[in-house]
Amino acid sequence: MSSFWGFWLSMVILTFGELTLVPTASKYVADLAPADLRGRYMSIHWLGWGLARTLSPIIGGFLNDNIAPRAIWIGGLLIGLASALGLFLLSRVSSTRTVPQVSADG
């Protein structure tokens, strides 16, 4: 987008996406983890987010400087498509497996 309102619309879409993804992913990881290992699973989950936030500017800068500014968007598209495929495959595997429920009794 080349205007302020285009940027604003992009940020609104990104915000709604993040507000949808973060609680859903956190719940998925918490449900997937055994009760005694839930903290470890969550820490690895958030480590992935931290690594992504650390590496994204470095990779984006490399693509911008060595290939072209448009390569950042193409790279983002490819990573997004790969993520969508991975989530689709994960949902297929998850639907065939049952997640054990922890009772309130302990």
C-alpha positions, 0 to 999 in steps of 0.5 A: 500500500502506498497511502496512509489508509492502505497502511492502516488497513494492513495493520488492522488486518494484521492485528486481527490475525494476531488476536486470532492466532496467539490464543488459539496456538497457545491453547493448542500447545497447552492441550497437546502437552502432558500436564507435567510438561506444559511449562516446557512445551509453552516455553519452546512455543514462545521461543519460536516466536522470539526467534521469528521476531529476531530473525525476521529483520535480519532475513528481510534486510538480507533479501532487500539488500542482496536480491530486491525489496520485492523479495521480502514480500515473495519470501513472506508469501512463501513462508505463509503458504508453507505455514498454511500447508503445515497447519493443514497437515497438522490439523489432519494429524490432530483430528485422528488423535485424541488429546487426553483431558486432565480432570480437576481432581489432579 
